[in-house]
Amino acid sequence: MNVKTYDNQQKIAFIVCYFGVLPWYYKLFVKTCSSNPGVDFFIITNCEADDLLAQNVHLVRMELKEIQQLACLKFGFEAELSGPYKLCDYKPAYGFLFSDITAGFDFWGHCDLDLIFGDIRSVLKNNLLAFYDVITARQNYLAGFFTLFRNNDYCNTLFMRSPDFKKVFQDSYCYGFDEFNYLPDNSSSLVYMTDVIRSEVDSRRLKAYFFNLAIEGIPGNLKWDNGVLTNEQGQVLLLYHLNTFKNQFFYYPTKWKQLPDMFFVNDFYFSKYSPWSLRGRLNSINNRLKKHCYKLFYYIRQYSNWSVKYISGKTFFLHSQSKLTKFQGKYRGDGIEVIVSTCEGLFSVEWKGNTYLLIHSNESHFVLNKFFVGGLINVSVEFGICSETSRETLKLSSFRSPQLILYKK
């Protein structure tokens, strides 16, 4: 790989894999990447996007099957890559798998497409890069959306120091190996990459920088001006992660054909105008009226659907209450015991002295809401019957952690 030089700066390459239809925020990603000429970005994809690329943004055409074949060859065992989301588990191994891409760079990193970058070099200065081997954008765990590794054999094979790395790559389930255990009360025994890095740091074999470098959630009033991202107080930011923005109930994606050199990220929409300007205020009023109208029609439709069910005798509340009684009791497995109970119509799980409210999803599926160090995580809870033993079961899983199966006592 022909690597550009930037006045004795440490050379950085980010790798992002994406398969399927390019999302609406892809243009924002490329635009903000192009404002960081001192950093190279490699998008491994099967999508067509040549017309949107910048000088430091490189498209590497591959199919998912090709990455799986490459992994099998380099790992020396049969690796599973069931779908694009499984690539989350592969992120810590990108430096090992794509060594032909990272050759010549001092650092390689993995990131996501749903990012708006600020001036990366203004935050990741050369003295920081010279001292640390791993730099991540979260203080409490390794961030799958932005983590850097020093490009050497030791750091490129850190993922192999997890005793579970073969299990992770041979299983079709997405464990969230690139980050940490998302199950309540750390019930999984899997050794994640955060655990590996913490262990290496404690053994003084590695220097890692864990710091809150990213902005997430819905801060509003973020300004991107020719490559510099700032908040309302004028603080210079590394990046804004759109994970919450793009998953909120109502938001406006950008529809600009030509992205401006300056724009604002508000709580649910993008704007070319400052929120403090007259035009910006009028734009805000217009967007908020549209939002409230949308929500009004949504709730009217939901109420209409509920009314039809109620009038036809299919009262969901009563139907649910009868099921809740059936699910009550103690469930055990893998040294874990949980108690499922109801009180005045509230369905909850008691786990290690803590009580979590269950929200009904559909049929025998529920969602457990739990706050953890990084925010709020939803855990899927499913009740069922074991086909082999005919015993009643409770299955716990999240989008980041393996499934736990408990049996009714």
N, C-alpha and C positions, 0 to 999 in steps of 0.2 A: 504493500500500500504506500503510495506516494504521500508523505506527510508534509504539510506546510509548516514553516517555522515562524514564530512570533516573538522576535527579539528576546531570546533566551527564556521565554516562558515555558512552564511545564506544558507539554502537549496533551490535550484531552480529547477523547472520543466517546460519545454516547451512542448506545445501541438501543433501538426500540423495535420490537417486532409487532406487526399488526396485519391481521388477515380478515378479509371480508370487505364490506363497503366502508370507504373512508368517512369518518364522522364530520359533522359541521365544524368542529373546532380544529380540524386539521390545518386549515389556512392560518389560523391564529398561531398554531405551533410553529409552522414553517416561517411565518413572518417574524416571530420573536427569536427564532433560532438564527435567522439571517442577520439579526442585529448583534450577534455574538460571533464575529469573524474569527476570534481566537479559539473557538471550540468547533469541533467537527461532529456532525450528527449523521448516523447511518440508520436508515429506515429499511428494515428487512420486511418485505411485503409481497403480495401477489396482486396488489392494486395498481392501477394506472394513474400516475400523478406527476409525470415529467414536467408538465407546464407550470407546476407550482414550486418547483425546486429552486433553492438558492445555491450560491457557490460553495457554501460549507455544509449543505444538506445533500446527502448522497442516497440514492435509491438502490437497494440491493434486491434484485428479484429472486425470490425463492418461494416454493410451495411448502406448506406445513409438512408434507410427507418428506421433503428433502431435508428439513431440519431434523426430523425423527431419524432418518437414515444416517445423517451426520453424527447425531448423538449416539446411536448404536455403535458406529465405527469408533468414535473417540472414547466412549465409556467402556467399551469392551463387553457390553451385555445388552440385552434387548430392552430398549427404552420405550416408554409409552408416551404418546403425544396425541391424546384423544380429541383435542380441540384447541382453539386459540387461547382460551383462558388458562389451560394447563401450562402455558408458557410462563405464567407467574412463578411456578416452581423452578423453571429453568434459568431465571434471571441471574442468580449468583454464578452460574456456569457459563455465561456469555463470553467471558474472557478466555475460557478454555475451549469452548466450541468454535468461536469465531476468531481464532488467533491470527488468521490471515488478514482480518480487518483491523485488528488492534495493533498489529506489528508496527513498531516505530513510534507509538504513542507512550507517554509516561504514565498516563492514567486512562482507564476505560470505565464507563459507567453504564448503568441501565436506568431508563426513565420511561415515562408514559407519554401518550399523545395529548392528554387532557391537561396540558401545562401552558401557562403564559410566562415566559422567561423574562427576567429583568437583565441587568448587566451581570453576567455570571462572573467575569473576571474581577469585578469590583468587590465581590464577596469572597470568592475563592482565590485569594491572593497567593503569590508564589511562595511566601514564607509558610503559609498554611499547608500548601501542597508538599513542600519540602519536608515538613515535620511529620505529617500523618500518612498512614497507609490506607485507611478507609475513612471516607467522609460521607455522612448521611444527613438527610434533611429532617430527621426527627430525633428528639432528645431521649426518648424512652425505648426506641426500637429501630431496627434497620428499615428504612423507607423503600418500599418497592418502586415508588414513583421517582425516586432520585437518590442514588447511591453511587459513589465513586470508589474504585479499587486501584491501588498501585499496580501497574502492569508488570508483574514478575511471576515466576512459577509458583511461589509461595501463596501470593494473594489470589492467583487465578485458580488455585485448587483448594481454597479454603473450604468450599462446600463439601469436599470429600472428608473433612474432619468431623462431619456429623455422622454418627454411626447409622443413621437412618437414610442416608442419601440414596442408596440403591433402592430402598423401599419406596422412596418418593418418586424416583424416576421410572420405576417399573410398574407403578400403580396409575390407573387412569384418573383417580380422584385428585382434585387440586387441593393440596394441603396448605397453600400459602407459605411454602418453605422459605421464600425470599424475605419474609418478615418475622412473625412470631405467632404463638398460639392464641387464637381468638376465642376459644371455648371458655365458658365461665369457670373461674377458680382454677385455671391452668390444668384442666383435667387430662390433657393429652401428654403422653410421655415422650413424644417426638422431639428430637433436638433440632430446633430451627436455626436459621442463619444468625439471628440475633443472639441466640445462645452460644453459637460457635464463636462469634466475634467477641462477646463478653468474656468467654473462657480464654481466648488467646490474649486479650488485653490483660486479664488477671494474671496470666502466666508471663506477662511482659515480653511476649514474642511479637506483639502487634501494637501499633498506636492508632486508635480510632477516635474520630471526632463526631460525637453525637450532639447535635444542636438543632433547635427549632429554626431552620432556615427557610421553611416554606409557610405560606399563608394558605389556610384552608377555610372551610365554612363559607359564610356569607358576610364578609366584612363591609362590602359596599365602598363606593368612592375611591376605588383604586385607579391610579393614572398610569398609563403606559405612554411614554413620550420618547420616540426615537431610540428605543432600546433600554430606557431606564424606567423601572417599575417602582412606584412609590405609593404609600398609603396616605390617608387624609392628613396625617401629621408631618408628611414629607420624608418619612423614613425610607431609605433605599432598600428594596426587597430583592431576594434572589428569584423567587417564582411565586405564582399563584396556581394552586391545584384546583381544577374545576370539578372535583369529584362531587362535592355537595351542590354546587351551582347547577350542574346538568342533571341532577337527580331530584331537584325540588319539585313541588307540586305544579308550579307554573313558572315558566321563564321564556325569554325570547332569545333564540340562538341568533348569531350574527348572519345577516343576509347580504353583507357588502360584497359586491363583485371585486372591488379594489379596496384592500384594507388601508386605512389611513395611517399616517405616521404618528398620529396621536389619537388615543381613544380612552374612554373611561369604562370601568367595569363596575356597574351598580349592583344592587341586591338581586335583581332578576333580569337585567337587560344590559346591553352594551350601547354606548352613545359616543358620538363624535364631539359632543358639547360638554363643557364643564357643568357639573350639577349645580354650581353656584351662579352660573350665567342665566340670563333671562330665557334664552332658548333652551338651555338645559332644564330649567324648572318647568317650562311648558311641555317639554318632551317627557319629563317625569310624570306630570299630571296626566298626560295622554296615556302613557303606558299603564299607570296605576288604575285608571278608569277601565281600560281594557281587561286588566287582570281581575278586577272586582266583578265585572260583567261575566267573565268566563267562570269564575267561582260560583256566582249566583246561578247560572244556567246548569253548572255541574251539580250543585246541591238540589236544585229543582228536579233534575233527572234522577238523582239518587233517591230522593224522597218519593218520586212517582213510582219507581221500581219497587221500593219497600211497600208502598201502599197497595200495589197490585198483589204482592205476595201476601200481605196481611188480609186483604179482602177475600182472597181465594182460599184462606184457611191455612196457609203455609207460614205460620208465624215463626220466624227464624229464632226469636228469643226462647220460646218454649222448646223448640226443637233442639237448640243448643244446650239448654239446661238439663234435658234428659240425658244427653251424651256426657255432660260434665260429671254427673254422678257415677257413671260407668267407669270413667277414667281414674277416679280417686283411689288412693292407696299408696303403699311404699314400693319403690322400684330399686333394685340393686343390681350391681355388675361392676367388675373391675375394681372392687374395693370402694365403690361409690354408692351412696344411698340418697335418694331424693324422695320427698313426700309431696304428693299431689293432692290438693284439697280445694274446696270451694267455701266461700263465706259471703253470704248476701249477694250471690250471683257473680262474685269475682273469682276467677280461676287463677290459681297460683302454684308455684313450685317452691318448696323449701329445700335449700341446698347449703349444707355446712353452716347452718345458723342464719343464712340470708334468705329472704323471700323475694321471688321475682314474679311479676305479674305476667300472665299469659294472655295474648291477644289472639282471638280466633281468626284463622285464615280461611280454611275451607275443609269440610268433612272432618277428618281426624288430625288436621294440621293446625298448629298454633305457632306463634312467634313469641319468643322470650326476649324482653327488653332488658339489657344490662349495660350500665355505664362502666367504662374501663379507662385506663390512662389516656387513651387517644380520643375518646368521645363515646358515642353510643353504638353498640354492636347488636345486631339482630341475630338470634340463634333460633334455628328451626327446630320445632318439637313435634314429633309425629308419634301417635299411638297406633298400635297394631297388634297382630297375632303372629307369633313365630310359626312358620309352616312346618318345622320339624318337630317341635315340642308342644305346639298348640298353646303355649304360654303367652300371656299378654305382655307386650313390650312397649318401651318408651325409647325413641331414637332422638338423640341430640346431635345437631350438626350446624355448622355455619359455613359461609362461602369461603372461609379461610382455614378450616380445621377438619380433621377426620371425624367420622361418625362414631358416636358412642351408643351402644345398645344395652339398655338396662331391662331387667325382667321383674314383673310384678311378684311381690312376695306372697 
